[in-house]
Amino acid sequence: MQSLFPDRGEVSVAGMWDLSTRRRHADRPWIVMCMISSADGAIHLDGSAAALGGPIDKELFLHLHRTADAVLVGAATVRADGYHPLPQGRNLYIVSRTGNLGPHADELRAASNTHVVSGDVTDIVRRIDGNVCALEGGSQLNAQMLAAGLVDEVSLTIAPRFVGSVSDRAASGPPAAREPWQLARVCEADSGFLFLRYVRAGLEVPS
């Protein structure tokens, strides 16, 4: 992966995203939203977010998914992507009104570190343990989190594709705050994929 900003040179996925520097604050974890979109804003290709990505994007997603203390995700994403329980010591929080968890529902419900939650996102995030939580979508949950000012950092992969069809955006729902975010890093890999790291305005940019 080639860093283009703020400095130039080779950087690893782990080097770009060292979550050990993030700390719990405001009575909740530091929350990192992880998404991919095409150059024209689509977050799915033929119904799949994974189909948009490449090897480095997959490595990046798995790095954040595996190194965050907790994962927060909507039930529709859990069903579509076939989520499994996390290893013990880390917690998976699934936002669901119906409890429909998809193909691995029994396995998820049997895991003591899987929590099915609902309600206001401000209340939900205060129940999440640990320093860092990875927010993995979908677009409606992302929008609620952004509107509530609960996202601290965003990992956004821009795929060099133009989909041209109707697709959800990375956040679809209530409007978020209008202040510009701080661009912390830009990297390029996999023949034209851009990897962007944003930090919410007013927060100190982690190293």
Residue, then its C-alpha position, 0 to 999 in steps of 0.5 A: m500500500q502506497s501512502l499519498f498523504p500526509d506523507r509518501g512511502e510504503v505503509s502496511v494496513a496495520g500501520m495505517w490503522d493501529l487501533s492501539t492508540r484509540r481510547r474510550h471517551a465520553d462514556r463510550p468506545w472510540i467508534v470507527m466506521c468501515m465502508i467501501s463505495s464505488a467512485d460514483g457512490a454505490i456500496h454494492l455491486d450485484g447486491s454484494a459489498a465484497a464484490l466491489g473490493g480487492p485484496i487490500d480492502k478485504e485485508l483492511f476490513l478483516h484487520l479492523h474487524r479482528t482488532a477492535d474490542a467490539v463490532l457494531v452491525g445491523a442485522a441486515t448486514v449480519r444476514a447478508d454476509g453470514y456473520h459468525p460469533l467473535p472470539q471470546g474476549r471481544n463482543l458483537y453487538i447486532v442491532s435488530r428489531t425482529g431478532n432475525l440473524g440469518p443463517h448462523a442465528d443459532e450459533l450467534r445466539a448461543a455465544s455469550n459475547t453476542h448481544v442483540v440490541s435495539g433502541d436509540v443508538t446513543d443508549i446502545v453505544r454506552r453499553i458497548d465495552g472496550n476502547v474501540c468499536a468497529l461500525e460495519g453498517g448497514s447504511q441506515l445504522n451508519a446514518q443514525m450513528l453519524a446523525a447522533g455524532l457517535v462516529d469518531e473515525v471513518s475508513l472509506t475505500i473508494a473502488p475504481r468502478f462506476v456502477g451506475s445503478v440504484s444503490d444505497r449510500a454509505a449512510s442513508g437516513p437522518p442528516a449528519a452534522r455539516e462540518p467537514w471531517q479531517l482527512a488523516r491519510v490517503c493510500e493507494a493500492d490494487s491498481g487504483f483503489l483509494f483508502l481514506r481515513y477521516v477523523r471527525a472535526g474537533l477530535e485529535v487525529p490519532s497517529 
